[in-house]
Amino acid sequence: MEHGDRERLIFHIDVNSAFLSWECVYRLSHDPDALDLRTIPSAVGGDASMRHGIVLAKSPLARKYGVTTGEPLAQARRKCPNLTVVPSRFDFYIKCSRRMMELLEEYTPDHEKFSIDEIFLDMTETIHLFGDPLATASQIRERIKNELGFTVNIGISSNKLLAKMASDFEKPDRCHTLFPHEVPGKMWPLPIRELFFVGSAAQKKMEALGLHTIGQLAACDLELLKAHLGRSYAVLIHQYANGVDEDPVEERDPVNKAYGNSITLSRDISDHDKACQVLLSLCETVGARLRADHVLCSNVCVELRDWEFKNQSHQMTLAEPTDSTSVLYECSCRLLKDFWDMTPLRLMGVRAGKIADDSFSQISLFDDPGLLKKKEFEKTVDKIRNKYGIDSIKRASFLQKDSIVDHAASKKKHLNRQEDMDR
């Protein structure tokens, strides 16, 4: 049977309370008699003095007290006075994630790492080697538990959206299916907030329209949604409510073949203009690195993490390869408008992919003279910053006292000048 004739089979693997689970693996591996944090009200938390004084992961018992991921530790302790809070150790968590990825690669070469604790597997071409999909998922789940020491949920479907939704069903340590024919019974009765890509701001708008379940959203008139949510986001979220998602499982560009930057914000933002200013700061860095390495990108991706630690991303393919900060910024703002529902953000990122050597670029007879002037201007700015320091020249919009970001986010990633890194 040709690949095109096969129904896709996608697994979504999601680590249960990842940071807390991995913290337990660390502690128990060093002391088998150590207290298992998963058996008491506990949480992994960040440093309050560094804007990370929040709950990064919580135990099932902490969840029963109402403790939620992303809330301030002080608030969590008010809900649960006997909450045990331990600091994070990200180096070890990354090792746990890598070990899981290595195990999963035994099942298919077609995978996509969605985050440190989530991965999609396209099992379409390899499931015949293992047997029944649900039995195979159960085998993977048991292997991770027995060999690596932590539990996962696995969602199974014919597309990424439904597989991810399925993995969020009853937890922990479970496998669930959500195929298209199961959507009316399993997904449509769920509250609208449970649908992937629905943030708190979009939820309020839809509930004001009388939409409280995913099924009601699926049946809603699309033109009405466009009028209240914006055209692109309305189309996307209406498709999701109906279980439609054609996004392929494909690994992101390797680190050395992609250029990106992200920043955790000093305060949550829900203002469009401020969000665009952050994108400009990120694009300054990404564009400068592209030009420094004499490469062009053909793909731009904007990545967001909201105040509840939910991740979203959206990408677009460019008509022409570019290294221009201005072009990256314009595309990033367009993407942001398309998929951000104004839910407060705590992290933003811009990534340039599909990298090629700029020596293969051809100048079109129809190139915009204004754009060519901008590119020459950007190269001149790069030279000044490379000689006199990144802070030697800034855009006027970053001179305001209340600017939420510096003019070049994460200077260590900018032009790699040692004197700037040492500051």
C-alpha positions in Angstrom: 0.0 0.0 0.0 1.3 3.4 -0.9 2.1 5.9 1.9 -0.5 8.3 0.5 -3.2 5.6 0.9 -2.5 4.9 4.6 -4.2 6.8 7.4 -1.7 8.5 9.4 -0.9 7.2 12.9 0.4 9.7 15.4 1.5 9.2 19.0 2.0 12.1 21.4 4.1 11.3 24.5 3.8 13.7 27.4 5.8 13.3 30.7 3.6 13.4 33.8 4.6 16.4 36.0 7.9 16.3 34.2 10.2 18.4 36.4 8.8 16.9 39.6 9.1 13.3 38.1 12.7 13.9 37.0 13.5 15.5 40.3 12.3 12.3 42.0 14.4 10.2 39.6 17.5 12.2 40.6 16.8 12.0 44.3 15.9 8.3 44.3 18.9 7.4 42.1 21.2 9.0 44.7 19.3 7.7 47.8 16.9 4.8 47.3 15.4 5.6 50.7 14.7 9.3 49.8 11.2 10.6 50.2 9.3 10.3 46.9 8.0 13.8 46.2 5.2 12.4 44.1 3.6 10.9 47.3 3.3 14.3 49.2 2.0 17.8 48.4 5.1 19.1 46.6 6.3 21.4 43.8 9.4 22.3 41.8 9.8 26.0 42.0 12.0 28.8 40.7 13.8 31.6 42.3 11.4 34.4 43.2 14.2 37.0 43.1 14.9 36.2 39.4 11.3 36.4 38.2 11.0 32.7 38.4 9.3 32.4 41.8 6.6 30.2 40.4 5.4 26.6 40.4 7.1 24.8 37.5 5.6 21.4 38.4 3.4 20.0 41.1 2.5 16.6 42.6 -1.0 15.1 42.3 -1.6 15.8 46.0 -0.6 19.5 45.5 -3.1 19.6 42.6 -5.9 18.6 44.9 -5.2 21.7 47.0 -5.7 23.8 43.9 -2.0 24.4 43.2 -1.5 25.1 39.5 1.6 25.3 37.2 2.7 28.9 36.6 1.3 30.5 39.7 3.5 32.3 42.3 4.9 30.2 45.0 3.5 32.5 47.7 0.0 31.9 46.3 0.6 28.2 46.1 1.7 28.1 49.8 -1.4 29.9 50.8 -3.5 27.2 49.2 -1.3 24.4 50.6 0.6 25.5 53.8 2.4 22.1 54.0 3.6 22.3 50.4 7.2 21.1 50.0 9.0 23.2 47.5 12.4 22.1 45.9 14.6 24.0 43.5 15.0 22.9 39.9 18.1 21.2 38.3 17.6 21.7 34.6 20.9 20.0 33.6 19.6 16.7 34.9 16.1 17.3 33.5 17.6 17.7 30.0 19.4 14.4 30.4 16.2 12.7 31.3 14.5 14.2 28.3 17.4 13.0 26.0 17.2 9.5 27.4 13.5 9.3 26.6 14.0 10.6 23.1 16.6 8.0 22.5 14.2 5.2 23.6 11.5 6.6 21.4 13.7 6.7 18.3 13.7 2.9 18.5 10.1 3.0 17.3 10.3 5.5 14.4 12.8 7.9 12.8 9.9 10.3 12.1 9.5 12.4 15.2 9.1 16.0 16.4 10.3 17.2 19.8 7.5 19.6 20.8 9.1 20.6 24.1 11.5 19.2 26.7 8.8 16.8 28.0 6.7 16.3 24.9 7.3 14.5 21.5 5.2 13.5 18.5 5.9 10.2 16.8 4.7 9.4 13.3 4.1 5.7 13.4 2.5 5.4 10.0 5.4 3.6 8.4 6.6 1.5 11.3 3.5 0.4 13.3 3.5 -2.9 11.3 6.7 -3.8 13.0 5.1 -3.6 16.4 1.5 -4.6 16.1 -1.7 -3.0 17.5 -1.3 0.8 18.1 -2.8 0.8 21.6 -0.7 -2.2 22.6 2.4 -0.6 21.2 1.7 2.7 23.1 1.3 0.7 26.3 4.6 -1.1 25.7 6.3 2.3 25.2 4.7 3.6 28.4 5.8 0.6 30.4 9.3 0.8 29.1 9.7 4.4 30.0 8.4 3.7 33.5 10.6 0.6 34.1 13.8 1.7 32.3 13.8 5.5 33.0 11.8 5.7 36.3 9.0 8.1 35.4 5.6 7.9 33.8 4.0 9.4 30.7 0.7 9.7 29.0 0.4 8.7 25.4 -2.3 10.0 23.0 -3.0 8.2 19.8 -4.8 9.5 16.7 -4.5 10.3 13.0 -3.2 13.8 13.5 -1.1 15.8 15.9 -3.9 17.9 17.4 -6.1 14.9 18.4 -3.1 12.9 19.6 -2.1 15.8 21.9 -5.7 16.3 23.1 -5.9 12.5 23.8 -2.7 12.6 25.9 -4.4 15.2 28.2 -7.2 12.8 29.1 -7.1 11.0 32.5 -3.6 11.1 34.1 -1.1 9.8 35.0 0.4 6.8 33.3 -2.3 6.2 30.7 -2.8 5.7 27.0 -5.8 7.2 25.2 -7.1 7.3 21.7 -9.0 10.1 20.0 -9.6 9.3 16.3 -11.9 11.5 14.2 -14.9 9.2 14.8 -14.4 9.6 18.5 -14.4 13.4 18.5 -18.1 13.9 19.1 -18.2 11.6 22.1 -14.8 12.3 23.7 -13.8 15.9 22.7 -16.9 17.9 22.0 -18.4 17.7 25.5 -15.1 19.2 27.0 -15.0 22.8 28.2 -13.8 25.2 25.5 -10.7 26.0 27.5 -9.5 22.4 27.1 -9.0 22.9 23.3 -5.4 23.3 22.3 -4.6 27.0 21.4 -7.5 28.4 23.4 -6.0 30.9 25.9 -7.9 32.7 28.6 -8.5 35.8 26.5 -10.1 33.8 23.6 -12.0 31.8 26.1 -13.7 34.9 27.5 -14.6 36.1 24.0 -16.1 32.8 23.1 -18.0 32.4 26.3 -19.4 35.9 25.8 -20.8 34.5 22.5 -22.4 31.6 24.5 -19.8 29.1 23.5 -18.9 26.9 26.5 -17.9 23.5 25.0 -15.7 22.5 22.1 -18.7 21.0 20.4 -20.5 24.4 20.5 -17.4 26.0 18.9 -17.3 23.3 16.2 -20.9 24.1 15.3 -20.5 27.9 15.4 -20.8 30.0 12.3 -17.3 30.7 11.1 -18.1 34.3 10.0 -19.3 35.1 13.5 -16.0 33.8 14.9 -14.0 35.8 12.4 -15.8 39.0 13.5 -14.9 38.4 17.2 -11.6 36.6 17.1 -9.9 37.7 13.9 -9.9 35.9 10.5 -6.8 33.7 10.8 -7.2 32.6 14.4 -11.0 32.0 13.9 -10.3 29.6 11.0 -7.6 27.8 12.8 -9.5 27.3 16.1 -12.7 26.3 14.2 -10.7 23.6 12.4 -9.2 22.4 15.7 -12.7 22.2 17.3 -13.7 19.9 14.4 -10.5 17.8 14.8 -8.9 19.0 11.6 -5.1 19.3 11.5 -2.9 18.7 8.6 0.4 19.7 10.2 3.1 17.1 9.5 5.3 15.5 12.1 8.7 16.9 11.2 11.8 17.5 13.3 12.9 21.1 13.7 16.1 22.3 12.1 19.2 21.2 14.0 20.6 23.9 16.2 23.5 24.6 13.8 21.0 25.0 10.9 18.6 27.3 12.6 18.9 30.7 14.2 16.7 31.7 17.1 16.3 33.7 20.2 13.8 33.9 23.0 13.4 35.8 26.2 11.5 35.4 29.5 9.8 38.7 30.1 10.3 40.8 33.3 6.5 41.0 33.5 3.6 39.3 31.7 2.3 41.3 28.7 -1.0 41.3 26.9 -0.5 44.5 24.9 0.0 44.0 21.1 2.4 47.0 20.7 4.6 45.8 23.5 4.6 42.3 22.1 5.7 43.6 18.8 8.5 45.6 20.5 9.8 42.3 22.0 9.7 40.7 18.5 11.7 43.6 17.1 14.4 43.1 19.9 14.5 39.4 19.1 14.7 40.0 15.3 17.6 42.4 15.8 19.6 39.5 17.2 18.5 36.8 14.8 19.0 39.0 11.7 22.5 40.1 12.9 23.5 36.5 13.4 22.3 35.5 9.9 24.2 38.3 8.3 27.3 37.6 10.4 27.3 34.0 9.1 26.5 35.0 5.5 23.3 32.9 5.4 19.7 33.4 4.5 16.5 31.9 5.9 13.3 30.9 4.1 11.2 30.2 7.2 10.2 32.3 10.2 8.6 30.9 13.4 7.2 32.8 16.4 7.1 30.9 19.7 5.0 31.9 22.7 4.6 30.8 26.3 1.8 32.3 28.2 1.4 32.9 32.0 0.0 29.4 32.4 3.1 27.9 30.8 1.2 26.8 27.7 3.3 26.9 24.6 2.3 27.9 21.1 4.1 28.4 17.8 3.3 29.5 14.3 5.5 29.6 11.2 5.5 30.7 7.6 7.6 30.1 4.5 9.0 33.3 2.9 8.6 34.1 -0.7 12.3 34.9 -0.9 15.2 33.9 1.4 16.3 36.8 3.6 18.7 38.0 6.3 16.9 41.3 6.9 15.9 42.3 10.4 13.0 44.3 8.9 11.6 41.4 6.9 11.9 39.1 9.9 10.1 41.6 12.1 7.3 42.2 9.6 6.7 38.5 9.2 6.9 37.9 13.0 4.3 40.6 13.6 2.0 39.1 11.0 2.4 35.6 12.6 1.7 37.1 16.0 -1.5 38.7 14.8 -2.6 35.5 13.2 -2.4 33.2 16.2 -2.1 35.1 19.5 -5.4 35.5 21.3 -4.0 38.1 23.7 -3.6 35.7 26.7 -0.8 37.3 28.8 2.7 36.2 27.7 5.8 35.5 29.8 8.1 34.2 27.1 8.5 35.0 23.4 10.8 33.6 20.7 11.7 34.1 17.1 13.4 31.3 15.1 14.7 31.5 11.5 14.9 28.1 9.7 15.6 26.6 6.3 19.0 28.1 6.1 21.0 28.5 2.9 24.3 30.2 2.0 23.7 33.7 0.8 26.1 33.2 -2.2 23.2 31.4 -3.9 20.8 34.3 -3.6 19.8 36.0 -6.8 18.7 39.6 -7.0 15.4 40.0 -8.7 14.8 42.7 -11.2 11.7 43.5 -9.2 13.4 43.8 -5.8 12.0 46.7 -3.8 14.7 49.5 -3.9 13.5 50.5 -0.4 14.2 47.0 0.9 17.6 47.0 -0.6 18.4 50.3 1.1 17.2 48.8 4.4 19.5 45.8 4.0 22.5 48.0 3.3 21.6 50.1 6.4 21.4 47.0 8.5 24.8 45.8 7.4 26.2 49.3 8.3 24.7 49.0 11.7 26.2 45.6 12.1 29.7 47.0 11.4 29.3 49.8 13.9 28.1 47.4 16.6 30.8 45.0 15.8 33.5 47.7 16.2 32.1 49.8 19.0 29.7 47.4 20.9 26.1 46.4 20.6 24.9 49.3 22.6 26.7 51.9 20.4 23.6 52.3 18.2 19.9 51.6 19.1 16.5 52.1 17.5 14.7 55.1 19.0 11.8 52.9 20.1 14.0 51.2 22.7 15.1 54.5 24.4 11.8 54.8 26.3 12.1 54.4 30.0 9.3 51.8 30.2 10.6 49.6 27.4 10.0 46.0 28.4 13.1 44.7 26.7 16.6 45.9 25.7 17.1 46.8 22.1 18.9 43.4 21.4 17.5 40.6 23.5 20.0 38.2 24.9 23.2 40.1 23.9 25.3 36.9 24.3 23.5 35.6 21.2 24.0 38.8 19.2 27.3 39.3 17.3 29.2 37.1 19.8 31.5 39.9 20.8 33.4 38.9 24.0 33.2 42.4 25.5 29.4 42.4 25.2 29.2 38.9 26.7 31.2 40.0 29.8 28.9 42.8 30.7 
